[in-house]
């Protein structure tokens, strides 16, 4: 499997999560989690259901206030509210995509942020901005930016959701199970889109249970188990079996030294 891209490895840290703990009553959902993502880097976040993946990304997105720990983007702390997180450049594309089927592509991309001119919708400006964003991501399969989202394929819908996220000066894009329930061709479209996002210098976190997808796009892999970060390192330091073992038991003898060292360090938090 390929080594991490040199440019991503040298890029500045975009997201830094340090010592993150989240408790809900007696339940500890996250226990001292550390995570860094560099500009132009794709980090795959793996873990079984209940491992803490959703809690972690909801903290990063400002949905949940952590019990303790720090989340910073470009060195600036991210306040625990979604509006502040979005303003700082954090976008989340949730698995359900949150698209309105009865609206067209342009209307979805500007929903809640419509451009006005003399108190009227600036339709031409919005169309141009939407088309430019889709073109910058090499999304060329849609017939028209005015076609209803309900008429799009799964891969096209994912592309529209991502384009909506990045058109507002995002620095970090989090994608929640982006290829779930997609066919082969649609999955290929989405994986290529993830590569283009990192190629533009955006930091990307991908949450996926599909390890084939993980090993195709990820520069680094981070594995959560029962709320703890049990391993984190270059994708080349793992194979599929080691990731499965880490997800299910929290340990693996198959991960190479770089990943094993990360696991040891994480267990101290």
C-alpha positions as CSV (number, residue, x, y, z in Angstrom):
1,X,0.0,0.0,0.0
2,X,1.2,3.5,-0.7
3,X,3.1,5.6,1.8
4,X,1.7,8.9,3.0
5,X,2.0,11.7,0.4
6,X,5.1,13.7,1.1
7,X,3.3,17.0,0.7
8,X,0.7,16.1,3.2
9,X,3.3,14.8,5.7
10,X,5.1,18.2,5.6
11,X,1.9,20.4,5.6
12,X,1.0,22.4,8.7
13,X,-1.4,20.9,11.2
14,X,-5.0,22.0,10.4
15,X,-6.9,20.2,13.2
16,X,-5.5,19.4,16.6
17,X,-7.5,17.5,19.2
18,X,-5.8,17.0,22.5
19,X,-6.9,15.1,25.6
20,X,-10.6,15.1,24.6
21,X,-12.9,13.6,27.2
22,X,-16.7,13.3,27.0
23,X,-18.8,12.0,29.8
24,X,-22.6,11.5,29.8
25,X,-23.3,10.8,33.4
26,X,-21.4,7.6,34.3
27,X,-20.7,6.8,30.7
28,X,-17.3,7.9,29.3
29,X,-17.8,8.2,25.6
30,X,-14.3,9.6,24.9
31,X,-11.3,9.0,27.1
32,X,-8.3,11.3,26.5
33,X,-8.5,11.2,22.7
34,X,-5.7,12.9,20.6
35,X,-5.9,13.4,16.9
36,X,-4.2,15.7,14.3
37,X,-5.0,16.2,10.7
38,X,-2.7,18.2,8.4
39,X,-3.7,20.4,5.5
40,X,-4.2,18.2,2.3
41,X,-4.3,15.0,4.4
42,X,-6.9,12.3,4.5
43,X,-7.3,10.6,7.9
44,X,-9.6,7.6,8.1
45,X,-11.4,7.2,11.4
46,X,-12.2,3.6,12.1
47,X,-14.1,1.9,14.9
48,X,-17.1,-0.3,15.6
49,X,-20.5,1.1,16.5
50,X,-20.2,2.7,19.9
51,X,-16.5,3.3,19.7
52,X,-16.9,7.0,19.9
53,X,-16.6,8.1,16.3
54,X,-19.8,10.1,16.2
55,X,-19.1,11.7,19.5
56,X,-15.7,12.8,18.4
57,X,-16.9,14.4,15.1
58,X,-19.8,16.0,16.8
59,X,-17.3,17.6,19.3
60,X,-15.2,18.8,16.4
61,X,-18.3,20.2,14.6
62,X,-19.4,22.0,17.8
63,X,-22.5,19.9,18.4
64,X,-21.2,18.6,21.8
65,X,-19.2,20.4,24.4
66,X,-16.4,18.1,25.7
67,X,-16.0,17.5,29.4
68,X,-12.3,18.4,29.0
69,X,-9.7,18.7,26.3
70,X,-9.0,21.1,23.5
71,X,-10.0,21.2,19.8
72,X,-8.2,23.7,17.7
73,X,-8.3,24.6,14.0
74,X,-5.3,26.5,12.7
75,X,-4.2,27.0,16.3
76,X,-7.5,28.6,17.3
77,X,-9.8,26.9,19.8
78,X,-13.1,25.8,18.3
79,X,-16.0,26.9,20.6
80,X,-18.6,24.2,21.3
81,X,-21.3,25.5,19.0
82,X,-22.0,24.6,15.4
83,X,-22.1,28.2,14.0
84,X,-18.6,29.1,15.4
85,X,-17.2,25.8,14.0
86,X,-18.6,26.5,10.6
87,X,-17.3,30.0,10.6
88,X,-13.8,28.7,11.4
89,X,-14.0,26.4,8.4
90,X,-15.3,23.0,9.7
91,X,-17.9,21.3,7.5
92,X,-19.5,17.9,8.1
93,X,-21.2,15.9,5.4
94,X,-23.4,13.5,7.4
95,X,-24.4,10.1,6.1
96,X,-28.0,11.3,5.4
97,X,-26.5,14.3,3.4
98,X,-29.3,16.7,4.6
99,X,-30.3,17.5,1.1
100,X,-33.8,18.6,0.1
101,X,-35.1,16.4,-2.7
102,X,-37.7,18.9,-3.8
103,X,-35.1,21.6,-4.5
104,X,-32.6,21.8,-7.3
105,X,-28.8,21.7,-6.9
106,X,-28.3,25.5,-6.7
107,X,-31.1,25.9,-4.1
108,X,-29.6,23.1,-2.0
109,X,-26.1,24.6,-2.2
110,X,-27.4,28.0,-1.0
111,X,-30.1,26.9,1.3
112,X,-30.1,29.3,4.3
113,X,-27.4,31.4,2.6
114,X,-29.2,32.8,-0.4
115,X,-27.7,35.7,-2.2
116,X,-29.9,38.8,-2.6
117,X,-29.9,41.7,-5.0
118,X,-32.3,44.6,-4.3
119,X,-34.3,42.2,-2.0
120,X,-34.6,39.6,-4.8
121,X,-32.8,36.3,-5.2
122,X,-29.6,36.8,-7.2
123,X,-30.2,33.7,-9.2
124,X,-27.5,34.3,-11.8
125,X,-24.8,34.9,-9.1
126,X,-25.8,31.7,-7.2
127,X,-25.8,29.7,-10.4
128,X,-22.4,30.9,-11.3
129,X,-21.0,30.2,-7.9
130,X,-22.6,26.8,-7.7
131,X,-21.3,25.9,-11.2
132,X,-17.8,27.1,-10.4
133,X,-17.6,25.1,-7.2
134,X,-18.8,21.9,-8.9
135,X,-16.3,22.5,-11.7
136,X,-13.5,23.0,-9.3
137,X,-14.2,19.6,-7.9
138,X,-14.4,18.1,-11.4
139,X,-18.1,17.2,-10.9
140,X,-19.2,16.9,-14.5
141,X,-21.8,14.2,-14.4
142,X,-24.9,16.3,-13.5
143,X,-27.1,17.2,-16.4
144,X,-27.9,20.6,-15.1
145,X,-27.4,22.5,-11.9
146,X,-31.1,23.3,-12.0
147,X,-32.2,19.6,-11.9
148,X,-33.9,18.5,-8.7
149,X,-31.7,16.7,-6.2
150,X,-34.3,13.9,-6.2
151,X,-33.2,13.0,-9.8
152,X,-29.5,12.5,-8.9
153,X,-27.7,9.3,-8.3
154,X,-26.1,8.5,-4.9
155,X,-22.7,9.6,-6.0
156,X,-24.0,12.8,-7.5
157,X,-25.9,13.6,-4.3
158,X,-22.7,13.1,-2.3
159,X,-20.9,15.4,-4.7
160,X,-23.5,18.1,-4.2
161,X,-23.3,17.8,-0.4
162,X,-19.5,18.1,-0.5
163,X,-19.6,21.0,-2.9
164,X,-22.1,22.8,-0.6
165,X,-19.7,22.2,2.3
166,X,-16.5,23.5,0.5
167,X,-18.0,26.5,-1.1
168,X,-18.0,28.4,2.2
169,X,-14.2,28.5,2.7
170,X,-13.9,25.2,4.5
171,X,-10.6,24.1,5.9
172,X,-11.7,20.7,7.3
173,X,-14.3,18.5,5.7
174,X,-15.6,15.5,7.7
175,X,-17.4,12.8,5.7
176,X,-19.5,10.3,7.5
177,X,-19.7,6.9,5.7
178,X,-19.6,8.6,2.3
179,X,-19.8,5.4,0.2
180,X,-22.4,3.6,2.2
181,X,-25.0,1.9,0.0
182,X,-23.4,3.2,-3.2
183,X,-22.7,1.0,-6.3
184,X,-19.2,0.5,-7.8
185,X,-19.3,3.4,-10.2
186,X,-20.8,5.8,-7.6
187,X,-18.2,4.8,-5.0
188,X,-15.5,5.5,-7.5
189,X,-16.9,9.0,-8.0
190,X,-16.9,9.7,-4.3
191,X,-13.4,8.3,-3.7
192,X,-12.1,10.5,-6.5
193,X,-13.8,13.4,-5.0
194,X,-12.1,12.8,-1.6
195,X,-8.7,12.8,-3.4
196,X,-9.5,16.1,-5.1
197,X,-10.5,17.7,-1.8
198,X,-7.1,16.8,-0.3
199,X,-5.4,17.9,-3.5
200,X,-6.9,21.3,-3.0
201,X,-5.2,21.4,0.4
202,X,-8.2,20.7,2.6
203,X,-7.9,18.5,5.6
204,X,-10.3,15.5,5.4
205,X,-11.6,13.1,7.9
206,X,-13.4,10.0,6.5
207,X,-15.4,7.7,8.7
208,X,-15.9,4.4,7.0
209,X,-16.5,0.7,7.7
210,X,-15.3,-0.1,4.1
211,X,-11.7,-0.9,4.5
212,X,-11.1,-1.1,0.8
213,X,-12.1,2.5,0.6
214,X,-10.1,3.4,3.6
215,X,-6.8,2.0,2.2
216,X,-7.4,3.6,-1.1
217,X,-7.8,7.2,0.1
218,X,-6.3,7.5,3.6
219,X,-2.9,8.9,4.3
220,X,-3.3,8.0,7.9
221,X,-5.6,5.7,9.9
222,X,-6.9,6.4,13.4
223,X,-8.7,3.6,15.3
224,X,-11.1,4.1,18.2
225,X,-12.1,1.4,20.6
226,X,-14.5,1.9,23.5
227,X,-13.8,5.7,23.5
228,X,-10.0,5.5,23.4
229,X,-7.7,6.1,20.5
230,X,-5.9,2.7,20.4
231,X,-3.8,3.2,17.2
232,X,-3.0,6.1,14.9
233,X,-0.4,6.2,12.2
234,X,0.4,6.1,8.4
235,X,-1.9,3.8,6.4
236,X,1.2,1.9,5.4
237,X,1.6,0.8,9.0
238,X,-1.7,-1.2,8.9
239,X,-3.3,-4.0,6.9
240,X,-7.0,-4.9,6.9
241,X,-6.7,-7.6,9.5
242,X,-4.8,-5.3,11.9
243,X,-7.5,-2.7,11.6
244,X,-10.2,-5.2,12.2
245,X,-8.4,-6.5,15.3
246,X,-7.9,-3.0,16.6
247,X,-11.5,-2.1,16.1
248,X,-12.8,-5.3,17.8
249,X,-10.3,-5.9,20.6
250,X,-8.3,-2.6,20.9
251,X,-5.0,-4.4,20.1
252,X,-3.2,-6.1,17.3
253,X,0.2,-7.7,16.8
254,X,0.1,-7.1,13.1
255,X,0.4,-3.3,13.0
256,X,3.9,-2.1,12.2
257,X,6.0,-0.3,14.8
258,X,4.8,3.2,13.8
259,X,1.1,2.3,14.4
260,X,1.9,0.2,17.5
261,X,3.8,3.2,19.1
262,X,0.8,5.4,18.4
263,X,-1.4,2.9,20.2
264,X,0.9,2.8,23.2
265,X,0.9,6.5,23.4
266,X,-2.9,6.8,23.1
267,X,-3.4,4.3,25.9
268,X,-1.5,6.6,28.3
269,X,-4.2,9.3,27.8
